[in-house]
Amino acid sequence: MANRVFNFNAGPAVLPPPVLERTAAAVRELGSCGMSLLEVSHRGKEYAAINQGAQERFARLTGLEKTHTILFMGGGASLQFYAVPLNLMPKGGKADYVVTGSWSKKAVSEAKRVGTPQIAGTSEAESFTRIPKASELKLDPAAAYLHYTSNNTIYGTEWHYVPEAGAVPLVVDASSDILSRRVDFSRHALLYAGAQKNLGPAGVTLVAIRKDLLARSAADLPPMLSYAVHADQSSLYNTPPVFAVFVVGLVLEWIESEGGLAGIEARNRKKADELYAAIDSSSGFYRGTAAQDSRSAMNVTFRLPSEDLEKKFLEAAGPEGLAGLKGHRSVGGCRASLYNALAPEAVSALVQFMREFQRRNG
Ligand SMILES: *Cc1c(COP(=O)(O)O)cnc(C)c1O
């Protein structure tokens, strides 16, 4: 790709170049099987190895090999908003939700179809600019589970601690910061993430569920929505998104080659520190929207002095090879997504552009 840009899109998002190369080769021919990746049967031995390899790699990276089952499901993280309560909440039961942005709100709406989601904490009154402190959470020990959103893609906030749920199973939507840093994954009973931000292409959602929770899936659930059915069939109940799972497997291999989660975390920390430092040293020209203690290392949201300047900034960025810097349509402003695969050079180029733009317009 001669004209590859620095891709700051929020999702689908940048992928590691070696993964793209290997994917392109596999689209031509998968190994030496005489077929394209796009042509193989999901019941064949090639896909069996891809499916199992990706599940095992994810479990290894998170340390969940013994305790959790890894599933690949369709429907995006949005389907999990419904699948989680459907499987884990008794009909008419209750569960705790910490609401830190639009995605958590959507999760709450879906839970209402099954029972009563209780708001255990929220920063909505402060326009979701921060993550509630542990002392602010009101947790119900009788809740079916506690749900939180570890990174708020739209508002640029991220949890810097894992909430203490006691004996209540902890559920996390980690769509936009999955495998971006070291986390005590074992404290989570269920973890889900759409692949298209940090794990691969659109089309597959990863679910890691603690094995004892599989017993909660009622036998009469629609099979496509039942964790127990997908677990029982190793994510082969129906035709899986073969292509997407293949690419996820390569991304997991790439993460291992970057030094695993410790290596990825250091790389991500450095990128985020560089960008936030540029914002903080701009004498207020650039203004970060998230509270200091809640800043996301994945989605850096910022404003300029006026909407006109923001428009000009975004228009000038494109020709400089800086793509995808527009904030989410619901909040406006600018957003730089710094997912795992984004090269550190992309952030340096952005920071240089920001300084130059301020010099000309400040
Ligand atoms: C993008 C995103 C979603 C929605 O994912 P889909 O795969 O489009 O359904 C949910 N939660 C978070 C935190 C996200 O960033």
The ligand as an SDF file (V2000), in Angstrom:
LIG
                    3D

 15 15  0  0  0  0  0  0  0  0999 V2000
  -18.1800   -0.1430   19.3990 C   0  0  0  0  0  0  0  0  0  0  0  0
  -18.6900   -0.5140   20.7340 C   0  0  0  0  0  0  0  0  0  0  0  0
  -19.8600   -1.2720   20.8940 C   0  0  0  0  0  0  0  0  0  0  0  0
  -20.7380   -1.6910   19.7350 C   0  0  0  0  0  0  0  0  0  0  0  0
  -20.1410   -2.6930   19.0220 O   0  0  0  0  0  0  0  0  0  0  0  0
  -20.8700   -3.3710   17.7630 P   0  0  0  0  0  0  0  0  0  0  0  0
  -19.9320   -4.4800   17.4450 O   0  0  0  0  0  0  0  0  0  0  0  0
  -20.9880   -2.3430   16.7020 O   0  0  0  0  0  0  0  0  0  0  0  0
  -22.2000   -3.8760   18.2000 O   0  0  0  0  0  0  0  0  0  0  0  0
  -20.2300   -1.6270   22.1710 C   0  0  0  0  0  0  0  0  0  0  0  0
  -19.5030   -1.2540   23.2390 N   0  0  0  0  0  0  0  0  0  0  0  0
  -18.3860   -0.5130   23.1160 C   0  0  0  0  0  0  0  0  0  0  0  0
  -17.6230   -0.1340   24.3400 C   0  0  0  0  0  0  0  0  0  0  0  0
  -17.9400   -0.1310   21.8590 C   0  0  0  0  0  0  0  0  0  0  0  0
  -16.8370    0.6100   21.7390 O   0  0  0  0  0  0  0  0  0  0  0  0
  1  2  1  0
  2  3  1  0
  2 14  2  0
  3  4  1  0
  3 10  2  0
  4  5  1  0
  5  6  1  0
  6  7  2  0
  6  8  1  0
  6  9  1  0
 10 11  1  0
 11 12  2  0
 12 13  1  0
 12 14  1  0
 14 15  1  0
M  END
$$$$
